[in-house]
Amino acid sequence: MKLALSFILLLPFLSIVAAENVTYDGRSLIINGTRRLIVSTTIHYTRIMPEMWPEAIRLAKEGGANTIDTYVFWNVHEIEPDIYNFAGRNDLVRFVKLVQEAGLFLMLRIGPFIGAEWNYGGIPVWLHYIPGTAFRTESASFKYYMEKFVTYIVNMMKREKFFASQGETGPIILAQIENEYGHLQGFYGVGHNYSDWAARMAVSKDIGVPWIMCREGDALDPVIGTCNDFYCDDFQLASDKPKIWTENWTGWLPTYWAPKYHRPSRDSAFAVARFFQKGGSVVNYYMYHGGTNFGRTGGGGFTTSYDFDGPIDEYGLVRFPKWGHLKELHEAIKLCENVVLNTNQPTNIAIGPSQEGTVWGDPSSKICVAFLANYDNTNDATVVFQNASYDIPAWSVSILPDCKNVVFNTAKPSQEKCGEVQFGGDSSSNNPLKWEVFVEKAGIWGKEADLVYNGLVDQLNVTKDASDYLWYTTR
């Protein structure tokens, strides 16, 4: 019976990932009539070299992901009004095709304000000089150019038939408008009007898949508000929308003023297991492969490295034990997919002062899943569940796909599996990666100045954000 149950629960993940109809209800996304758990991984195409894209996508899939997530970077694509750049690291279509060829879904976060520790949050600097423009508020010129770019990207994706609604091979199952605006809109006074406009504008593009807005808990219907944080198990929405975690931070953003932050893999695994235990259905790791802020693309104060302590490091190498630890977690979660998503409400059981059991399904029918959590961050615990005793380490979750046998505990990864990975590529390749040098224009002492002005000037207005160099002389 145990073997048969395992086979039935694994079957949906062994099939080819394909989508044609994507809807949702309060429990999950529904793809081609089937409820799906989504394990997504963020890889920014602009932050890694195109030669690295296939391997990064492959490692994400090997690590248990069924979805890739990326922002769209407005200021690298529309370098001047109506002048577009989609070459090299900016070749969005090529990146999406690679995701498609890998048999994975895609979450396309168009923004076009993206934040992301990216220069100007992704907004082109030329927009700053258009009279009357105020960013992310009730500004007619900002809304005009924002909608124009969103439409441009949507039409590009439609031409390639990338939206799942355009055929079963379309990988895009979710799209995002704006980014992390909910906690800021009060400062704008009319911020809610702007966010509602953005939601209506996005829906009007008729892409045939759901739109999301992260950190926008009261997003206008039918847009889904989502959570960004280290922990999102207690995140709640209206009952008719699924619980989506768009940014599960694998580490933290690298800055010049603070030491690099390391998030233990057992904490990441604990957070994800608790999220699914408490009704979550979509999780996205931000970042899975952080990459590099090339040239002047990084935002103020952020380092060239965007490593983020992800399961794949800045250079495209697997980071152990995090990559393998999370791979094991995903394997265990996938065993639970059918039962967890097809149970309306779980049964919660107190099994100790800081321990909680959650049962999905019907234990009497032997088709059930149990999560046993110990959220005491210091002390291990021994609990009794269904007349059996279980040892649960501090700050961990045990996963029981049949309500009896623990297949994984988030604090105890298998050392053997943490070391299993096949690296792609050909060491004998005649086309090795090449170094690129970014050369920034700087004034040359003794030459005629670009401009002469008697007094101090605003650096951004003078340089148009093309250089960090602005030279002064005194007499």
N, C-alpha and C positions, 0 to 999 in steps of 0.2 A: 504493500500500500504506500509506503514511504517513497519508493522509487517511482511509482506511477504518478504520485502527486508532484514530485519534483519535475518530472518530464512535462506534465501539463502546464505547470507554472512557467517553465522556461521557454515554451514554444513561441510566444509572441516575440521574444527577443532574438530568436534564431532566424526569424523571417527577415526578408529584405526590408529595410526601412523605406517606406513609400507613403505618400499622402496625397489625397485628392480633395477630401472634405475635412475641414478642421472647424470644430465647434467646441463649446464648453458648457459646463454647468457648475454647480457649487462644489463638485467633487474633483473634477479633473478636466484636462483637454480630452476631446473625443476625436480621434483621427480615423477616418474611414469607418466610423461606427464603433470603434474599439477604444476603450479608455486606455491611456498611456501614461506611465510614469516617465518623466523627462529628466535625464541627467545631462546637463549641458556644461560646456567648458569654453571660457573666453579666450580667444586667440585674435589679436588685432593684426590684420594683414599689413598695416603700415609700420608696425613695430618690429617685424622680422623680415628677413630677406625672402624674396619669392622662391629662391632655391630651397628654402627651409619649410615652405608651406606644406608640401605633401607629407613630410615626416612628422611635423607637428600635429597634423590632422590624424595621421595614422596612430601616433602615440596616444592621442586623446581617445580614439576609438578602442585601442588595445587596453586602455585604462578603464574602460567600462562606460564611456559616454555614448549617447545616441544622438547628440545635438552639439553643434558648434555655435558660439555666440560672438558677434562682433559689433562694434560701433561703426558708423559711417562718418568719415572725417571731412566735414564741409570745407574747412580752410585749405586742405591739401588738394581737394578736387576742383573747387571753383576759385582759382587763384586771382582772378579778376572777374568782374561781372560778365557772365556768358562766355568766359574762357575757362575750359575744363581740362583737367589733367587726370587721366586714369592709366598712366604708364608705370611700368616697373613695380615698386612697392605699393602703388596706388591702384593697381589693376583689380578692382573689386569684382568684376565679372569673372575673371580667371579664378580668383579665390573661391567664389561661390560654386563655380563648376567643379573645383577640386573637392569641395564638401559634398556636392551632389554625387560625384564619381565614387566617393568613399562610402556612399549609402547612408549618409547621416542627414538629420534635419538641420535647419539653420534658424537661429533667432537673430533677426536683422534690426539693430537698434539705430534707427536713422537720426534721431535727435530732432533737428540738427545741432542744438546745443547738447554737448555730450559731457562736459566736465573732463573726467578721465585724466586729470593732471596733465592736460594737453594745452598747448599755447592758445590763449583766448577761449578756452573751453570748446574749441572747434569752430568758433565763429570767425569768418574772414575779417582781417583787419580793415579791408577797404570799406566794410559796412559802417565802420566807426565814422567815416568821413562823409557819409550821406546825410545832408541836413535833416534835422528833426528826428533822427533815429535814436531810439532808446531800446536797449536789448531786453527781450523776454518780458514784455509788458504790452499795454495797449498802444503800441506805436504802429501806425499804418505802414510805414516804410519797412520796419523790421518784419512785420507779418507778411508783407508782400514778398520780400526776398526769401524768407523762411519757407513759405508755401511753394514758391517757385523752385527752390532746391529740392524740397520733399517730392514735388511732382516729377522733377527730373529723374531722381533716383527710382521712384516707383515705376515710371515709364521704362526706365532702363531694365529693371527687373522683369517687367511684364513682357518686354520684347524677347527676353531670353526664356520666358515661360518658367521663371524661378519660383513664383508663388505656388504653394501647394494646390490652390484652387484652380490652377491652369492645367492640371494633369498630374498623374500619379508620380511623375519623377520630379516635380517641383519641390525643392527642399525647404523653402521658407514656410514655417508654420506659425510664427509670431513676428510682429513688427512693433517697434517702440517709437513713440513720439515724445519729444521733450526728455528731460532727465532730472530727477531729484529736485523737483520744483515745489513740492507740497510744503516743505518746512520753510520755504522762503517767500511764498506768495503773500503772506501777511505784510511783509516789508514794502511791497509794491502798492498796497492799498487796493488796487483793482486786479490783483494777481489772479484771483479766482476767475475773473472774466477772461483773462488771457489763457489760462489752462483749459477752460471750457471751450474756448475758440480753437485751441490746438487739437483737442479731442475731436470736435466736430469736423475740423479740416481734415484730419487724418482719416476718419471714417468715410468722408466723401470721396476718397481716392479709390474706393471699391476694389480692394486687393483680395477680398474673399477669405482672409484669415484674420484672427483676432489681433487687435492693437492692445498694447500695454503702456502704462505710465508708471515708472518706478518711483517709490516714495510719494505716491499720490493716492492715499487711502480712499478718498471720495471721488475718484475719477468718474467723469461723466459716462453714463451708459452709452454704448456697450463696452467701452474701454475698461480694461482690468487694471486696478491699482496693484502694485507689487511691493515687496520688501527688499531693502538693501541693508545688511548688517552682519555682524559676526554670528548672531543667533536670531532666527526668525520663527522658532517653534510656536511662540505665543501670538504671532501676527494673525489678525482676524479681519475679514472683509464681510460684505453682505453675503447672505447665504447662497446667492445664485452665481457667485464667482469663485473660481478655484484659487487655492492658496499657492502663490508663485513667489519664489525667492530668486530675484534677478541677480543679486550680487552676494554670494557667500564668500567673504574676503579670506583668501588663503594665507594672507600675510598682511602687509601694510605698505603704503606708498613710500618709496625711498626719497628722503630729503637730505639736504646738506646740513641740517641743524640737529639731526637726531640719529642715534644708532639704528642699524637695520633691525627691524622687528621680525622675530621668528614665531610663527604659530605652530605649535606641535601638531603632528598629524592626528594624534589621538583626540585632540580638541576639535579639529575639523570634522573628524568622523563622528564624534559624539553629537555635534551640532546638527549634522545631516540626518543621523538616525532619529534624533528627537523630532526633527521637522517632519519626517515621514510618519513617525509614531503618532504625531498629533494632527495628522490630516493633510500635510503638504503633498503636492503632486509634481511640482516643477522646481528643480534646484539648478542654479548655474554658479560654477566656480569662477570668481573674479579675483585674480587672474589664474588661468591654468598654465599659460605660457606668456609671461609678461613682456619679454623682449627688450627693446632699446628705444629711447627717445633720440632718434637721429637728428643731426643738425640742430636747429633751434626749435624743434617741435615740442619739447617739454615745457610745461607751465612754470611760472616763477617759483624758484626755490627747489624744484624737483630735479633729481640727478639725471644724468644721461641714462643710467641703468633704470629699467622699469621691471626689475626681476620679480618683485612682489612676493618672494618666497613660495612661488607656485610649484606644482608637481613637476613641471618642466622648467629648467632654469633659463636665464637670459640667453644662453648660447645654444639652447635646444637640447640639452642633455637631461635625462631623467633624474629627478631629485629623490633619492632614497632617504628614509623609508616612506616619504609622503605619497609618492606615486603608487607604489605597491599596496600600501595600507588602504588608500581610497579605492583602488581596484578591487580589493577583497570586499570592502563595504558595498560597492556597487553590485557585485555578484550576489551578495546576500539579499540586498534590497530587491533585486530583480526576481528572486524566487518568490517574493511576496506580492508582486504586482497585481495579479488577477484578483486575489482575495481582498487585498486592501482597497483597491479601487472600486470593487463591486459590492462593498459593504457601506450602507448609508451612514451609520453611526457606530463607532466602536464602543466597547465596554471598558471603562477605566476602573482599575482595582488598586486600592491602597495596599501595598505589600510591605510597608515599613514607614518610619517617620520621614525619610528622605528618599523613598523608593516608590516607584509607580509602575504598575503593569497596565498595558493596553492590549485588548484583544479585538482583532478584526475577524469577522466571520462567525461561524457557529461551532463552538467546541464540541457540541453533542453530535455534529455530523462529521467530525474529524477534518473538516475543511476550515481551517482557521490559522491565523498568524498572531504571534504575540511578540510584543516589545517589552522587555523588562529593564527599567532605567534606574540607575543609582545616581542621583544628582547631588549627593554629598561629595564635595570635591577633596575630601581628606580621607575618609574612612571607607574601607571595603565593607560589603554587606553580604549576608547570607539570607535569602528569602525563600518562602514557601509559595509555590504557584501550582495549582491543580495537584496538590498532594505530593509534589516533588520539590526537592531542595536545589537551589541554584546559588552559586557564588558569583557576585557581581562586583568587580573592582570599583574603586571610587571614580566618580565622574565618567560613567560609561553606560552603554546600552547593549544588552544581549538580544539577538534577533533569533526568533524561533519560527521558521516558516510553517511548521506543523503543530505549533503550540506545545511541543515536547522537547525537541532537540535543538540545542544552541548551535547554529552554524557559524556565528561570528559574534565576537564581542569587540566593541570599538576601541578598547584599551589593549587588546591582545591580538595584533596581527600575526599572521604566519610569517616567520622569518624566511622560509623557503620561497613563498610566493612574492614577498617583497623584493626578492632578487631576480625574479623572472621577467626579462624583457628582451625582445629581439630588436636590435638597432638596424634601421634601414640604411640605404646608401651603398655606394660601391667605393671602397678605398682605393681601387685602381682607376678611378674615373679620370678621364683626360680633361675634364672640365671642373677643376677645383674652384671653390669659392674665391672671390677676389676682394681685396681691400678697397674701400672707397674712402676718399678724403673730402671732408667738407671744408671749404675755404670761405671764410667770411670777409667781406670787404672791410678794410680798415684804412683810415687816413694815413698818409705817409708824411712824416715830419719834414718840413722844408719845402713841400710842394704847395701849390696854390690850393687854398681851402675850397671845399664844395660850396660853402656859403659863409658870409660874414654878417654877424649880428651883434650889436652892442647891448649885451644883457644876457640873462639866462633864458633858455628856451625849453619847451616841453619835448622830451626825448622821443616819445611815441609819435607826436605830430611831425617832427623833423625827419626821423628815420623811416617812418611808415612801417615800423617793426621789421625792417629788413636787416638791421644790424644792432648789436649791443654797443657799438662804438660811437661816441660823440665827443669830439676832442675840443677842449677849451684852452685858450692861451690867455695869460694875464700880462699886463704891462705896468 
